[in-house]
């Protein structure tokens, strides 16, 4: 019965937020709808496991689509600067996550690091569940970072000089061919079990992601694995419902106490990325406008829109995608990485 209220409320809020161009509109609307219901009834709102697994598969496909759109030559040429940007982001993330975990006993190291990883905010809650982190705290912090970065990006970018020329090529457009839609659904359903057989970390996301890349390379020109808008919205709603449905008063109390430190590390991450953008201008011979967008900690959709409007080159999307892949790999192997650091600390 609760879903009869949550679903229309989420759809209505999502439409309103999308109309006003709120970042991550559908996910935030679902978090508000499900979270309000869970808090009012004082009972968690559970999402069907199979539906959620399918939705995570759609998220994995969405992560792969822009990756396929970048020419291989650009990715190879921009791999070193992309790895450098990723290294700085991940280093700051681990420092921030360690500090968060030390500040409150309710936050473990995995939750602290996952909540601060910059890039792929819509995928982090799905990965957090697989690596044993607190999905509720990770979700709240990730979308707070996304909103902060999305709100400040246009303000800062407006103060910078953008390059002349045509806009950057955007990610693949939505494909409405019925057989392509069928392929998208099959990849979302089969990606997880195939990845589990191959022992790939975070199979629910990486399985569909890798399958999408492989299939996209074989598709005729003009075709793309981009899911139709309805499936994208459905997957965003599912992620938001899971995050919001697990909300509770104790969780919100913990989160509210961490707001000052959370904001501090969000701005620390933004400042570190802005500093890395300076040497990137000389390394790649690009404007600071392009370098700032390329190193922005998340809000990829906003980055792409501003880049296209300002005539940014392929460096922006390529570096963002290299970092996103590295961040996803770190997130997927996070338990092993933390165990390695703990073992070294014990040896000392």
LUMVEX-504543 format. One record per residue (C-alpha): x negated, y negated, z; residue in three letters. Coordinates in steps of 0.5 Angstrom, whole numbers, plus 500, padded with zeros to 3 digits. Example, Ala and Ser with C-alpha at 12.3 -4.5 7.8 and 13.67 -1.06 7.14 Angstrom:
<atoms>
475509516ALA 473502514SER 
</atoms>
This chain:
<atoms>
500500500UNK 494495502UNK 492496494UNK 498493492UNK 496487495UNK 489487494UNK 489488486UNK 494482484UNK 490478489UNK 483480486UNK 486479479UNK 489472481UNK 483469484UNK 478472479UNK 482469473UNK 482462477UNK 474462479UNK 473464472UNK 477458469UNK 472454473UNK 466458471UNK 464460478UNK 458465478UNK 460472479UNK 467470479UNK 470477479UNK 466480484UNK 467474489UNK 474475488UNK 474482490UNK 470481496UNK 475476498UNK 481480497UNK 479487500UNK 475483505UNK 481479508UNK 485486508UNK 480490511UNK 479484517UNK 487483517UNK 488490518UNK 482492522UNK 481498518UNK 476499512UNK 479499505UNK 476505501UNK 475505494UNK 476512490UNK 469515489UNK 469517482UNK 472510480UNK 466507484UNK 461512480UNK 464510473UNK 464503475UNK 457503477UNK 455506470UNK 458500467UNK 454496471UNK 448500469UNK 450499461UNK 450492462UNK 443491465UNK 441495459UNK 444491454UNK 440485454UNK 434489455UNK 435492448UNK 436485445UNK 429483446UNK 424485440UNK 419490442UNK 413485440UNK 416480445UNK 416485451UNK 409487450UNK 406480449UNK 410478455UNK 409484459UNK 403481463UNK 406474465UNK 413478467UNK 409483471UNK 406477475UNK 412473476UNK 415480478UNK 409481483UNK 410474486UNK 418475487UNK 417482490UNK 411480495UNK 416474497UNK 421479498UNK 418484502UNK 415478507UNK 422475508UNK 425482508UNK 420484514UNK 422477517UNK 429479517UNK 428486520UNK 424483526UNK 429478527UNK 435482529UNK 435489531UNK 441490527UNK 438489520UNK 433495518UNK 427494513UNK 431497507UNK 437492509UNK 432486509UNK 428487503UNK 434489499UNK 438483501UNK 432479499UNK 431482492UNK 432477486UNK 435479480UNK 441484478UNK 445482484UNK 451486481UNK 447492482UNK 444491489UNK 450493493UNK 450500488UNK 443501489UNK 443499497UNK 448505498UNK 444510495UNK 437508499UNK 441507506UNK 441500506UNK 447496509UNK 451495503UNK 455489507UNK 449485509UNK 446486502UNK 452484498UNK 453478502UNK 446475502UNK 445477495UNK 451473493UNK 449467497UNK 443467493UNK 446468487UNK 451462488UNK 445458491UNK 441459485UNK 447458480UNK 449451483UNK 442448483UNK 439451476UNK 444446472UNK 442440477UNK 434442476UNK 434443469UNK 438437467UNK 432433470UNK 427437466UNK 425436458UNK 428441454UNK 424444448UNK 427442441UNK 430447436UNK 435452436UNK 437456442UNK 435462444UNK 438469442UNK 443471447UNK 444478449UNK 449483444UNK 456481443UNK 461485445UNK 463491441UNK 470493440UNK 470499435UNK 474504438UNK 468510438UNK 463505441UNK 468504447UNK 468511447UNK 461512447UNK 460507453UNK 465511457UNK 461517456UNK 455514458UNK 458511464UNK 461518466UNK 455522464UNK 449518466UNK 449519473UNK 449527473UNK 444527467UNK 439522471UNK 440527478UNK 438533474UNK 432529472UNK 431527479UNK 431519477UNK 432515483UNK 438511483UNK 441515478UNK 448512478UNK 445506475UNK 438508472UNK 442514468UNK 447510464UNK 441504463UNK 436509460UNK 442512456UNK 444506453UNK 437504451UNK 436510448UNK 443510444UNK 442503442UNK 435504439UNK 439509434UNK 445505433UNK 446501426UNK 445494426UNK 451490428UNK 453495433UNK 452494441UNK 453498447UNK 456492451UNK 462494454UNK 469491453UNK 471485457UNK 476489461UNK 471495463UNK 466489465UNK 471486469UNK 474493472UNK 466494474UNK 465488477UNK 472488481UNK 470495484UNK 463493486UNK 467487490UNK 472492493UNK 467496496UNK 463490499UNK 469487501UNK 473493504UNK 467495509UNK 467488512UNK 468487519UNK 468482525UNK 461485528UNK 458485521UNK 460477520UNK 458475526UNK 451478525UNK 451475518UNK 453468521UNK 447468526UNK 442470520UNK 445464516UNK 439459517UNK 434464516UNK 437467510UNK 438460507UNK 430459509UNK 428465505UNK 432463499UNK 429457498UNK 422460500UNK 424464494UNK 426459489UNK 420455491UNK 415460490UNK 418462483UNK 418454481UNK 410454483UNK 409460479UNK 412456473UNK 407451473UNK 401456470UNK 406460466UNK 407453462UNK 399454460UNK 399461459UNK 405462454UNK 404454451UNK 412453453UNK 415447457UNK 416447464UNK 424447463UNK 423454459UNK 418456465UNK 423454470UNK 428458467UNK 424464466UNK 422465473UNK 429463476UNK 430468482UNK 437471479UNK 443468476UNK 441471469UNK 448469466UNK 447461468UNK 439462466UNK 441464459UNK 447459458UNK 442453460UNK 436456455UNK 441457449UNK 443450450UNK 436447451UNK 433451446UNK 429455450UNK 425461446UNK 425468447UNK 420468453UNK 426466458UNK 430472457UNK 424477456UNK 420475463UNK 427475466UNK 428482464UNK 421485465UNK 422482472UNK 429485473UNK 426492471UNK 421492476UNK 426489481UNK 430495480UNK 424500480UNK 422497487UNK 429498489UNK 430505487UNK 424507490UNK 424503496UNK 425508502UNK 418511499UNK 415505499UNK 417503506UNK 415510508UNK 408509505UNK 407502508UNK 409505515UNK 404511514UNK 399506513UNK 401502519UNK 401508523UNK 394510521UNK 391503523UNK 
</atoms>
